[in-house]
Amino acid sequence: MRRIIASLDIGTNNLKLVIGEYFKNKLNILAVVEHPSKGLKKGIVTQPEALVGSLRELFNKANDVVGLEIKKVILSISSKNADVVICEGQTNVINDNKIITEADLDRVLQSSIHSKMQDDRTVISATPTIYRINDDNLVANPLNMQSNKIAVKSVMCDVPNSNVDPIRKCLKHLGIEVSGMYLSTVGDYYSIKNKNMDSNSGIVVNIGASTTTLSSFNKGVLTNTITLDLGGDNVDRDIEFIYKITNNEAKKLKEKLSLAHNRFAEASESVEVTNKLGEAIKINQYEISEIVMYRLAEILNLVKKQINHLTKKKISYIMFVGGVTETTDFDIILEEVFGKSVTIGSIKEIGVRNNKYSSAVGLIKSYNNDLKKKNIDYSLFSIEEQEEFSGFNNNNVSQNSVLGKLFGYFFDN
């Protein structure tokens, strides 16, 4: 079975659905679909009916693109008010030969988080960090080793039920199954991770539309996370207020005219718009870039202060992702605040080379990693669906069509 995975990132302003397939340990992006989102505020559902409508439109688009009905997704969960808890547990190895099995590892992991679980919160992940067998031997992975008992130290991440339940209900209403859930910040990490990050401690920062999330990782394991209620929308509102224009007009001007820093902005480059008072006004690039720069500097300086609260470990890297990092000259304002010790993340996969997709792309990578660890087969589409549309039974499928690319023609490369 081909490993085809769809991830869903539900943002305050946009819904993003990314479909990818793994072949020879390489992720190939097969489809990317976006649609404006409604019914959310700072990542939390406030109007379920509106969100259902947005999701229906998104999946209708996606179904048209791939020519198949998408029925299950991996879901990105907002890191807002997430808790990261260190847990410990132990259990007996119950089989006669005392050889540790996958079932034993699952059981001891569950025992470690059981006492920490709360009725008003949903556990998103539980990650083992170290095992102890034969009372004193510490091992990274004791599978197939022999021991009477097994103990584990783990990291549990949970969020308020309000982060999860309304979204799952909306998807269930549309007949969409949630195959797995991850904190959005875990997706950010997996979208850009490298050997240095996997071996050290560091910070990943996502500056999104309505929130900015800071997370500390130690050797790939999430250890802490903070969400600030600031993001690209604050820049839009500044432009809207100062020029007395609509929010939609402010967004367009930010994207088409402004830079993240005024160093290379041109006062001679300008556009004329009509404000809410019906007046024709001229806005030049230098002025609007100053507005953007000052707000981004405020966000970055607040991030800089909050990093000290995230971890006491030595920080080996600070990586920035999120849609705001794609603003022209963002690297200039970033260096001005942080110096040269930070990096803007870079997504390598063709078709999603934009940091606004970091969570969605990383979710696919993280889920695939978990599938490999557990030796589980998984695919968004059934074998019958794959065969029906792959071209094995249909010689009319073009190699240049979406379906041709989606089901196997790139395997010949």
N, C-alpha and C positions, 0 to 999 in steps of 0.2 A: 504493500500500500504506500502510495506517495504521501509524504508528510506536508499537507497543505493546511495552513493556519491563517485564520482571520482574527485581527485584533481591532477592538473598538475603543477609541479615546473620546470620551464625552466631555467636551470643553464648554465653558460658559457661552462662548461666541460661535464655536464651530464643532461639528461632529466629524470625526475622521475614522474611516474604515480602511485598513490596509490588509491586503491578502498577499501572502508569500508562500513559497515552496522551498524546502531544503533539498538540495541535491549535492552529494559529495561534500557535506558539511558547509556548503555555501548557500546563503539565503538569496533567492531570486524574487524580486518584487513583481507580482503579477498584476495587481490592480490597486489603485488608490482612489478613494471616493470621499468627497467632502460635501457637507451641507450645513447651512446655518442652523444653530440650535436655539431652541426656545424653551422657556420653563425652568431655567437654572439661574442661580445667583452665586457667584464665586464657587462654582463647581458643585453646588448642592441643589437638589431638585426642589423647586418651589411650586411649580404648576405641572403635575404629572400629565394632564391631558395635552398640554402644549408640547411636552417632550415626546410623547407618543407620536404626535403628528410629525415632528421633525425626524424622528427615527424611522417612521414609515417611509418618508420621502427618501431618506438616506439609503435604506435597504432596497427600495424600488430602483433607485439609480444603480446600485451595486449589482442587483440581479440582471439589469439590462446590460451592464458592462460585461459580466462574465457569462451570461446566458444560462445561468443556473440559479436556483434559489438558495440563498445563504441562510442556514438554519442554526448555526452555532458560532460563537465568538469567544475570544479571550477578552476579558473586560478590564480596563484601566479604572482603578478606584482612586478618588481624590485622597491626597495625603493630609488634608486638613484635619486637625485634631487627632492625628494618628499617634499611637503610643508604641514604643519599642521596649520590650520587657525581656530581661535576662531570666531564663528558667532552668531548672534542673529536675531530673527524674531518673528512676531506675526500675528495672523489672527483671524477672527471672527468664532465662532461656528455657523454653518448655519442651523442646523436642528431646528425644532419648539420647542422641549423640552430642547434644549441647553445641551444635554448629549454628552460628548466628545466621538467620535468614532475613529477607526483606520484611517479613511479617514482624519479626522481633524488633527491627529498626523502627518500623511504623508504630509499634506498641510503646516502645520506650519514649519516642518523640511525643506521642499523645500523653503519656504519663507526666512528661515535663511541663506541659502547658495546662493540664487539667485544672489545677488549683488557681490558675491565673485568669481563667476565662470568666467573662462577666455577661450577664443576660442582656445588657443594653449595648453591647459591643460585639462586633463581628471579627473573628480571627481571619486575617488575610493570608498570613504565612507563618510557618514555624520552621526555622532553619537550624539544623544541628551544626555546632561549631567544633566540638570535640567529644569523643566517646572514651569511656573507661571500662576496661574488661579485666577479668581476673583480679578485681579489687584495686589494682594499682597501675595497670598498663594503660597509658593514654595513646589512642590511635585516631587517625582522621576518618577511617572507614573500616569497621570491624566485620564487614560482610564476609561470610564463610570462615571466620575465625572461630575458635572453640572457647567457650566460657560458660560458667554457671549463671553469672549475672552480667548485666550490661547497664551502664549508666550513661547519661548524656547531659551536656550543657547546650542549651539552645537559645535562639533569639526569636521571640514571638512578636509579630506586628498585628495590631488590631485597630479598628476605627469605630466610631459611633455607627449604630445601625442605620442612622439617617443618611450616611454616605453610600450605603449599599442597597438597602431594601427597596426604596422607591425606584431605583434604576432597574433592578432585577424584575420588579413587577411590571414596569413599562415594557421590558423586553419579552417577558412571558406573555403579555397581552398580544404581542406581535408574533408569538410562536418561535421566539429566538431562545435557544438554549445557551446558558453560560457555562462553557467548558472549564474555565479557570479564571481566577481573579488575582491581580497583582496591584500593589501600590504604584501609582503613576511614576513615582521617583525611582522605583526599581527598573521600570522600563527605560527611564532616562539613562541610568547607569549602564544597562546592557546595550543600549544603542551606540555607545561610544567607548566602551571599556577596552582596555589593552592589558598587556602583561604587567606593566608598571602599576596600573590601578589594582589589578588582582593580587599584587604582592605587597601593597602598602595601604596606608590610611589616607583618606582625602575627602574632599567636599564636591558634591555635584549641585549646581544651582540651576533651576528652571525658572526663567522669567516668562510667564505666560500672559494671557490677556487680562485676567482679573486677579491673579495671585502670583506670588513668587515663593517657590519651595526650595529650602536649603536642606540638604541631607548629608550626613557623614557616613562613610563606608570604611570598613576595616577588612581588607583582603576579600572584597566583594560582598561582604555581609553588611546590610543596613544596621547602623547602631543608633541613629537619632535623626529626627526630622522636625523642621519648623516651617510653618506656612505663614507668610505675610500677606495681608490684604492690599497688595499693591502690584500693579502690572501695567501692561500696555494701554489698558482702558483709561488709566489715570492721565496718560499723555493725551489721549483723545479728548478727555474732558477739559484739560488745560487749554487746548487749542480751541475747543468749542466756546469756552467762557471768554477767552481773551478777544476772539474775533466775532463773537456773537453769531456763530453759524450753527447749523445742525450737527448732531453727532456723526451722522453718516458722512457729511461733507468734511468734518474734521478727520475722520478715518482716512478718507481718500487723499486729503492733503498730506497727512503724515506719511502715507505709503508712496505717493508720487512725487512729492516736493521736498520733504524734510530730510535732513541727515541727523545722525545721532550726536554729532559734534559740529560746532560752527567753524572749525579750522579751515575746511575746504568749501564752505558754503558760499554762494555767490549772491550778493545783494541785487545784481542785475537780472537774476533769474526769478521771475515772478508769475503769478496767475491772478486773474480777477474773478471774484465770486460775489454773489449777492447774499448779504447777511439776513438775519431774522427780521431786521427793521426795514428790509427792502432796499438797503443802500448798497451800491456797488463799491467794493473795497479791493485794494490790491495787496496781495500777500507775497513777500519775497522770501527766498530760500534762507537767507541769513537770519532773518527775524524768527521764522518758524523753527529753524534748527536750534536757536538759542532756547526756545521754549522746551523743545524735546530734550535738549542736553541737560538743562537744569533739573528736570523731573527724573531723567535716568540717573543723574549723579546722586540725587536724593535716594533713589532705590538702591543703588550700588553701595553707597555709604552705610545705609541701614543693614544691607547684607553683610558688609564687612564687620560691623559691630556684632551681629548675631552669630557669626562664625565662631566667636570665642565661647559661645554657650553650647556649641554642638559637641565638641570632643576635647579631651585633654591629651589625646595622642598627637604625636608629631604629624603635621599635615604635609604630605608629599605632593599633592596636586589639588588644584581647584579648577573644576571644569564648568563652563556655562553652556546651557542649552535653552531651548524654548524659542518661540517665534520672534520675540523682541530682539534676540541676538542676531537676527538676519537683517536688521536695520543697517543701512549703509553707514560706515564709519563707526559702528558700535565698538570695534576694537580700539579706537582712539580713546573714547570715554572710559572704557574698561581699564586700559593701561594707566590713564590719568588717575583713577581712583585706587587701583590695586598694584600698579607697577607691572613688571613683566613676569610676575610669578603665576599668572593665571592663563588659561587657555579657553578658547571658544571651541566647543565640541564639533566634530565633523562626522556626519553620517556617510558611509561609503557606498551604500547600495544605490544603484541607478534607479531613478524614478521617485526617490524620497530624499534627495539630497537637500533637505531643508530642516532646520532644527525644530520647526513646529511639529514634525512627525516623530520626535525623539521617543516619546512615551509609547506610541503605537508600534514603532519598529522594534523597540527594546522588548516589548511584551512578547512578540513572536520569538525573539531570541531566547528570552528567559524560559518561556514555556517549552521550547524545543530542548533546551538544556535539561529541564526536569524530565521530559519524556525519555531522553537518552539515558539518564541516570537510572530510571525505572524500567528501561527496556520495553516501553509501551508503544504500540502502533497507534497512530492517530491521523485523521485527515478530515478536513472540513467537508469533503464530498465522499460519498460511498464509492466502492470499487465499480459498481454498476454505472454510476453517474460519470466516473472518470472514463470508463470504456466507451460509454455511449457518445461522449463528446470529444474524446481524445483524437479521433481520426483513425483508430484501429478499425472501427466499423463504419467510418464515414470518409470516403476518399475525397469529398468535396471541401473538407476543412482546410483553409489556406494557412500556410505557415505564417503569414503576416496578420492573420486575424487574432483577436483576443483569445479565442478558444484554442487556436493553434499554439500560441505562446503559453497559454495556461496549462496545457496538458501534454508536455513532453517533447515538443519539437526542439527545445534548446538542449535536450539530452544528447542530440547528435553532435553537439559542439565539443 
